[in-house]
C-alpha cells in the first residue's frame, strides 16, 4: 500500500517515447520522474537523505531541515519532511522559475532567495545553507556531498530501470546537478552490465563536459536550464561511471521541449528536455540499431511555464521555437 507521500516516492513508469523511437530506429525511454509526489526526481534524493539522517540520529522529531537548492530538492524535502513533522528552510538562487518558489511557499516553507554568485562567494546558496545550519543547529541535507543522495538512486532508480527493461538497456544518457542521479544509476547499471554506455550531458556554462574531454573544469556561456550544470566535482558526481560526454545548447533543448509537448504529450521541464535531446542525438548515431536508450524526465514543464511557454522570455534569450531537425 502506498498511502503516504513517503511511500509514493519512486516506482515511476519508464515511458517509451514513440515519436523519437520511430524517427531513429532505436528505443528511447524516459523515466517519468515528474510523477513523484513532489513532482521531481529530487524526491528520491530527499527521501534517501532523510532516511539516512534519521537512522544516524541526526534528525530528531520536530527538527528543522535546511538545504541550498535550485528548488526541487527543497520541494522534495518539504513534501516528505512536513509529513514527518519537520520544519523546512531553503536557500535558493533568485533567478529560478517563479513556480518553484510558489510551490514551496504554498507549503509554508521559509524560502530565502540569494543572489546568483560564483561558488567561491560566501553568499552562494550552498554556503548560506551551511551557515544557517551552523548558526541555528538545524540539519543540513547537503545534497551535493551527501552520498545518501546517490546511494538512494542506486537502490531505487537504477534497480527500477534494470527491472523495467528486463536487463536490456544499452545506453544511459543524463545531465547532472549534484551527480546523485548519474552517480547512483550509472554505478548500479554498470555493475549489472559492464557493456552499458553512459553519456554525460552538459548545458553551456557548466564545467563537466570540459572536465571529461580535457580534464579541466571550464565552461563558457550560460543556460536557462535549471537544476543542472556545475563548476565543481561533488562526492556524488565522483562516483559516476561515464564513457562519453555531449554538450547540448538551450536552442536544442527548447526544440525538444516543444516537440515532446506537441507530439508525445510529454510536457517536461528544461533538464528533461535537454536529457531527451541528448538521447535523441545518441539515437541518431545508432540509427536503426534498435538500441535501448534510457534517460530521465526529471520534472514537469508546468514548473517552468512562465519561462518556456512565454514567447517574450524565449525571445529575450534569443531562443526560437522550431521543428526538431
Ligand atoms: N533536473 C532537475 C529539474 C533538477 O532539479 C535536478 C537536481 N538539481 C537535476 C535534474 C539533477 O539531478 P542530480 O542532482 O541528481 O544530478
Boltz pocket constraint, residues with backbone or C-beta under 6 A from the ligand:
constraints:
  - pocket:
      binder: B
      contacts: [[A, 40], [A, 41], [A, 42], [A, 70], [A, 72], [A, 73], [A, 175], [A, 176], [A, 177], [A, 178], [A, 179], [A, 180], [A, 181], [A, 182], [A, 226], [A, 227], [A, 228], [A, 269], [A, 271], [A, 272], [A, 298], [A, 299]]
      max_distance: 6.0
